[in-house]
Amino acid sequence: MSDIHSQRDLAYVRTEEAPAMPAPLTVSGPIGWMRENLFPTPINALMSLIFGALLLYVIWITLEWSVFNAVWSGEDRSACIGDGAHGACWAMARAKFGQWMYGFYPFTERWRVDVVGIVGVLALVPMMMPSLPYKRLNGIFLLGIYPVLTLIMLTGGHFDIGLSTWLTVGAFVAAIVIPILLLGFVAKIIQPSHALIASAAIAGGVALLLIIMSIDFGLPYVETSKWGGLLLTLVVAVTGIVASLPIGVLLALGRRSSMPVVKLFSVAFIELWRGVPLITVLFMASVVLPLFLPPGTSFDKLLRALIGVALFSSAYMAEVVRGGLQAIPKGQTEAAQALGLTYWQNMGLITLPQALKLVIPGIVNSFIGLFKDTVLVGIIGLYDLLLIVQAANTDQKWVAPQTHSTGFFFAAAVFWIFCFGMSRYSMFMERQLDTGHKN
């Protein structure tokens, strides 16, 4: 009898590992995520149902207006007027699309804008992908060659570079080169040889730029007053973004400097530009600045706006970067000094990379705010995307009840796409650069 029981017991002994079973649907996958995040408690479940129903209602109303009841074709406003026209008037958007993209840029020359855009995208996409090589060459092209290419393609090149221009640019370069030389030979913050190399590179680069700008490339000249739409919005936003980060870093370092003159200048600059709204800066650049120039001197309105936007955004960027610098422990600097690193070696290799990584959300937040603030250039007569959409809405050929809503919906969608893209890319970079240990 005992042998029978022992045989029965041995029959249930497993001789091999059981196959792995998938997790139950109630704890994994979409259903598990919903149970954990949306319906963990009765109160959370009720709130999730209420807000979910509200979200579905908003999505349905938007799709019904913008897609299902929209008018997609037509030659004038008659297509968007009538009992059946209760949705968006995309026929007007199709007719005005070129103007919204290029402004008043000549139709036969719009291929130049397309070339600039395509080259910019082809150069920017590899730069944004960490796994691709040749980042240094790509960065040199984007920051050194591409801006010159853009300036020549959009304007046509062949600028009138006279003696007065050379003298003015020379004075501006001297205002940059002389402090670098003083830092190298007197303050000894950088090595004198490096100061000479940097000064020669700046002077040579500016001289080469002026020579290239004086060449006639055979392209018709297009004045900046004809730029508009998304083209103008991107020019203002990209210029402000590219210029604000390096200037902001220098201002943040200057504000933390132990040199009284440098610190005083940085503090005064930051507080001055942060103390006035951007619209005031644009008015000053457009109306007041020409009063201080010699009689007969012409200063392009768009260039004035670009300088004002760049300086304004640089002041805010400086405070963002300074917050990151203050978050770095003092021991990092002390360790760099113990290794014999110079000030700029410490900043370039140790402190700044860590500080900039910490403030990526703040930097991108400033970029997004600057991109949206580009609509303020319409105050000084520059036809950005929003202003040119408003101008298109006044066209008597397309005046209809839904044209205004359609134009503003289009502008809002464009701004949302760019801002959302910057936000998602910043989150991607945070994950790529994260070196912390999360529980």
C-alpha positions in Angstrom: 0.0 0.0 0.0 2.8 2.4 0.8 4.5 1.6 -2.5 1.3 2.7 -4.3 1.2 6.0 -2.5 4.9 6.7 -3.1 4.4 6.0 -6.9 1.4 8.5 -6.9 3.6 11.1 -5.2 6.5 10.6 -7.6 4.1 11.0 -10.5 3.6 14.7 -9.6 7.3 15.6 -9.3 8.3 17.9 -12.2 11.4 16.8 -14.1 11.8 19.9 -16.3 11.2 23.7 -16.0 7.7 24.8 -16.8 7.4 27.1 -19.8 7.1 30.8 -19.0 3.6 32.1 -19.1 2.7 35.7 -20.2 1.6 38.1 -17.5 -2.2 38.3 -17.1 -3.9 41.0 -19.2 -5.2 42.7 -16.1 -1.6 43.6 -14.9 0.3 44.1 -18.2 -0.3 45.8 -21.5 -2.9 48.5 -22.1 -5.4 47.1 -19.7 -2.9 46.8 -16.9 -1.7 50.4 -17.6 -5.3 51.7 -17.5 -6.0 49.8 -14.2 -2.9 51.2 -12.6 -3.1 54.8 -13.9 -6.7 55.6 -14.7 -8.9 53.3 -12.5 -6.9 52.5 -9.4 -9.6 53.8 -7.1 -13.3 54.7 -7.6 -12.7 58.4 -7.4 -9.9 58.2 -10.0 -12.1 56.0 -12.2 -14.9 58.6 -12.1 -12.6 61.5 -12.9 -11.0 59.5 -15.7 -14.4 58.8 -17.2 -15.5 62.5 -17.0 -12.3 63.9 -18.5 -12.2 61.1 -21.1 -15.7 61.9 -22.2 -14.9 65.6 -22.3 -11.8 64.9 -24.4 -13.7 62.7 -26.8 -16.3 65.4 -27.2 -13.7 68.1 -28.0 -12.0 65.8 -30.5 -15.3 65.0 -32.2 -16.3 68.6 -32.5 -12.9 69.6 -33.9 -12.9 66.7 -36.4 -16.5 67.5 -37.4 -15.6 71.2 -38.1 -12.2 70.7 -39.6 -12.7 67.5 -41.6 -16.3 66.2 -42.0 -18.1 69.4 -42.7 -15.2 71.3 -44.2 -15.1 72.8 -47.7 -12.1 71.5 -49.6 -12.4 73.1 -53.1 -13.7 76.3 -54.5 -12.7 79.4 -56.4 -14.1 82.1 -54.1 -16.1 82.7 -51.0 -19.3 81.3 -52.6 -18.0 77.8 -51.9 -17.8 78.6 -48.2 -21.2 80.3 -47.9 -24.5 78.4 -47.8 -26.5 75.9 -45.8 -24.0 73.1 -46.3 -20.9 75.1 -45.4 -20.7 74.8 -41.6 -17.1 73.7 -41.4 -13.6 75.0 -42.2 -13.0 76.8 -45.5 -9.9 74.9 -46.6 -10.5 76.1 -50.1 -9.4 79.5 -48.9 -6.4 77.9 -47.2 -5.4 76.2 -50.5 -5.6 79.5 -52.4 -3.6 81.4 -49.8 -1.1 78.6 -48.8 1.8 80.0 -50.9 1.3 83.4 -49.3 1.2 82.0 -45.8 4.4 80.1 -46.4 6.5 82.7 -48.3 4.8 86.0 -47.7 5.2 88.4 -50.6 8.4 86.7 -51.8 8.4 86.7 -55.7 6.7 83.6 -57.1 9.5 82.8 -59.6 12.2 83.0 -56.8 10.4 80.8 -54.2 12.6 77.9 -55.2 15.4 79.6 -53.3 13.4 79.4 -50.1 12.7 75.7 -50.8 16.4 75.0 -51.3 17.3 76.8 -48.0 14.6 74.8 -46.2 15.6 71.4 -47.7 19.3 71.9 -47.0 18.5 73.0 -43.4 16.4 69.9 -42.7 19.0 67.6 -44.3 21.7 69.1 -42.1 19.7 69.4 -38.9 18.2 65.8 -38.9 21.6 64.1 -38.7 22.7 66.6 -36.0 19.7 65.7 -33.9 20.4 61.9 -34.1 23.0 60.9 -31.5 24.0 57.7 -33.2 25.2 59.3 -36.5 28.9 60.4 -36.8 30.6 63.6 -38.0 28.8 65.8 -35.5 31.6 68.3 -35.5 31.6 68.8 -39.3 27.9 69.0 -39.2 28.0 71.6 -36.5 30.5 73.7 -38.4 28.3 73.6 -41.5 25.1 74.5 -39.6 26.7 77.4 -37.6 29.3 78.6 -40.1 28.4 77.9 -43.7 24.6 77.5 -43.6 23.8 81.0 -42.2 25.9 82.5 -45.0 24.2 80.3 -47.6 20.8 81.3 -46.2 21.6 85.0 -46.3 22.8 84.8 -49.9 20.0 82.6 -51.2 17.2 84.6 -49.5 18.5 88.1 -50.3 20.4 87.4 -53.6 23.8 88.4 -52.3 25.9 91.1 -54.0 25.8 93.6 -51.0 27.3 97.0 -51.5 30.3 96.6 -49.2 31.9 100.1 -49.1 34.6 101.7 -47.0 32.1 102.8 -44.3 30.9 99.2 -43.9 34.5 97.9 -43.5 35.2 100.5 -40.9 32.0 99.8 -39.0 32.5 96.1 -39.0 36.2 96.6 -38.1 35.2 98.6 -35.1 32.7 95.9 -34.0 35.3 93.2 -34.4 37.8 95.2 -32.4 35.3 95.5 -29.6 35.3 91.7 -29.5 38.9 91.0 -30.2 40.4 93.5 -27.7 38.7 91.9 -24.6 39.9 88.5 -25.8 43.5 89.7 -26.0 43.3 91.4 -22.6 42.0 88.2 -21.1 44.9 86.3 -22.5 47.8 88.7 -21.8 46.6 90.6 -18.7 43.9 88.6 -16.8 45.5 85.2 -17.9 42.1 83.5 -17.9 43.1 81.9 -21.2 46.6 81.3 -22.7 48.0 84.2 -24.8 48.5 81.9 -27.7 44.9 80.8 -27.6 43.8 84.4 -27.4 45.8 85.3 -30.5 44.4 82.3 -32.4 40.8 83.2 -31.4 41.3 86.8 -32.4 42.8 85.9 -35.8 40.0 83.5 -36.4 37.3 86.1 -35.7 39.0 88.8 -37.8 39.6 86.4 -40.7 36.1 84.9 -40.6 34.5 88.4 -40.6 36.7 89.5 -43.5 35.9 86.4 -45.5 32.2 86.9 -44.8 32.3 90.4 -46.2 34.2 89.3 -49.3 31.7 86.5 -50.0 28.8 89.0 -49.4 30.2 91.4 -52.0 30.2 88.7 -54.8 27.5 88.8 -57.4 26.0 85.3 -57.6 23.5 86.3 -60.4 20.4 86.0 -58.1 17.8 88.8 -58.2 17.8 90.9 -55.1 14.7 90.3 -52.8 14.4 92.9 -50.1 13.4 91.8 -46.6 10.1 93.7 -46.7 8.8 91.0 -49.1 9.6 88.2 -46.7 6.7 87.0 -44.7 4.6 84.1 -43.5 6.2 81.0 -42.1 9.5 82.0 -43.7 9.8 85.2 -41.6 8.6 83.4 -38.5 11.3 80.7 -38.9 14.0 83.4 -39.7 13.2 85.3 -36.5 12.9 82.3 -34.3 16.0 80.4 -35.5 18.1 83.5 -35.4 17.0 84.2 -31.8 17.5 80.6 -30.7 20.9 80.2 -32.3 22.2 83.5 -31.0 20.7 83.4 -27.5 22.4 80.2 -26.3 26.1 81.1 -26.8 25.5 84.8 -25.7 23.5 83.6 -22.7 26.3 81.2 -21.7 28.9 84.0 -21.9 26.6 86.4 -19.9 26.0 83.7 -17.2 29.7 83.1 -16.9 30.3 86.9 -16.7 27.7 87.3 -14.0 29.6 84.7 -11.9 33.0 86.1 -12.7 35.3 87.5 -10.1 36.3 90.3 -12.4 34.3 93.4 -11.2 34.1 95.0 -14.7 32.9 91.8 -16.4 30.4 91.1 -13.7 29.0 94.6 -13.6 28.6 94.6 -17.4 26.9 91.2 -17.4 24.5 92.1 -14.6 23.6 95.5 -16.2 23.0 93.8 -19.5 20.8 91.1 -18.1 18.7 93.3 -15.9 18.3 95.9 -18.6 16.9 93.5 -21.2 14.9 91.5 -18.7 13.3 94.7 -17.3 11.5 95.6 -20.5 8.9 93.6 -22.5 9.8 92.4 -25.9 7.3 94.6 -27.6 9.1 97.6 -26.2 12.4 96.3 -27.5 10.9 95.9 -31.0 9.5 99.4 -30.9 12.9 100.8 -29.8 14.7 98.9 -32.6 12.2 100.0 -35.2 11.5 103.6 -34.3 14.0 104.9 -31.8 17.3 103.3 -33.0 17.3 105.1 -36.4 17.2 108.4 -34.6 20.7 107.7 -33.2 22.2 106.8 -36.6 23.9 109.4 -38.9 21.6 111.0 -41.5 21.2 108.9 -44.7 22.1 105.7 -42.9 19.7 102.9 -43.8 19.3 100.0 -41.3 17.1 97.1 -42.4 14.0 96.8 -40.3 14.2 93.0 -40.1 17.9 93.1 -39.1 17.0 95.5 -36.3 14.2 93.2 -35.1 16.6 90.2 -35.2 19.2 92.0 -33.1 16.5 93.0 -30.6 15.1 89.5 -30.3 18.5 87.9 -30.0 19.7 90.3 -27.2 16.3 90.0 -25.4 16.3 86.2 -25.5 20.0 86.1 -24.5 19.3 87.8 -21.2 16.7 85.2 -20.2 18.9 82.4 -21.4 21.7 83.7 -19.2 19.6 83.3 -16.1 18.6 79.8 -17.1 22.2 78.8 -17.6 23.2 80.5 -14.4 20.7 78.3 -12.5 22.4 75.2 -13.9 25.9 76.5 -13.0 24.8 77.1 -9.4 23.5 73.6 -9.2 27.0 72.1 -9.8 28.8 71.4 -6.5 31.9 73.5 -5.8 33.9 70.3 -5.5 33.8 69.9 -9.3 35.7 73.1 -9.7 38.1 72.3 -6.9 38.8 68.9 -8.5 39.5 70.6 -11.9 41.9 73.0 -10.3 43.7 70.2 -8.5 44.2 68.5 -11.9 45.7 71.7 -13.2 42.9 72.6 -15.6 42.5 76.2 -16.7 39.3 78.2 -16.2 38.0 77.5 -19.8 39.1 73.9 -19.7 37.1 73.4 -16.5 34.1 75.2 -18.0 34.2 73.5 -21.4 35.0 69.9 -20.2 33.4 69.6 -16.7 31.1 72.4 -15.4 29.2 73.6 -18.5 28.3 70.2 -19.9 26.8 69.2 -16.5 25.0 72.5 -16.1 23.5 72.6 -19.6 22.3 69.0 -19.1 20.5 70.0 -15.9 18.7 72.9 -17.5 17.6 71.3 -20.8 13.9 71.8 -19.8 14.5 75.5 -19.1 16.5 76.0 -22.3 13.8 74.4 -24.4 11.1 76.3 -22.5 12.9 79.5 -23.5 13.1 78.4 -27.1 9.4 77.6 -27.2 8.5 80.9 -25.7 10.7 82.7 -28.2 9.1 80.8 -31.1 5.7 81.9 -30.0 6.8 85.5 -29.3 7.8 85.9 -33.0 4.2 87.0 -33.6 5.1 90.3 -31.9 7.2 91.4 -34.9 3.8 92.1 -36.6 3.6 95.2 -34.4 6.4 96.8 -36.3 5.0 96.0 -39.7 6.7 92.6 -40.4 4.3 90.1 -41.9 4.9 87.0 -39.8 2.7 83.9 -40.1 -0.1 85.2 -37.9 -0.2 88.7 -39.4 -0.3 87.4 -42.9 -3.1 85.0 -42.0 -5.0 88.0 -40.7 -4.3 89.9 -43.9 -5.6 87.0 -46.0 -8.8 87.0 -44.0 -9.6 90.5 -45.2 -9.5 89.5 -48.9 -12.9 90.4 -50.2 -12.7 87.4 -52.5 -12.7 85.0 -49.6 -14.6 86.9 -46.8 -16.9 84.3 -45.3 -18.1 83.3 -41.8 -15.5 80.4 -41.5 -12.5 82.0 -43.1 -11.2 83.7 -40.0 -11.6 80.5 -37.9 -9.8 78.5 -40.6 -6.8 80.8 -40.8 -6.3 81.0 -37.1 -6.8 77.2 -36.8 -4.0 76.7 -39.4 -1.7 79.1 -37.6 -2.3 77.5 -34.3 -1.7 74.0 -35.8 1.7 75.2 -37.3 2.8 76.7 -34.0 1.7 73.6 -32.1 3.6 71.3 -34.4 6.9 73.2 -34.0 6.5 73.7 -30.2 5.4 70.1 -29.5 8.3 68.9 -31.6 10.8 70.9 -29.6 9.3 69.6 -26.4 9.4 66.0 -27.4 13.0 66.3 -28.6 14.1 67.8 -25.3 12.6 64.9 -23.5 14.5 62.5 -25.8 17.7 64.3 -25.1 17.1 64.2 -21.4 16.7 60.4 -21.6 19.9 60.1 -23.7 22.0 62.2 -21.4 20.6 60.8 -18.2 23.3 59.3 -16.0 21.4 59.2 -12.7 20.1 56.0 -11.0 16.3 55.8 -10.8 14.5 53.5 -8.4 
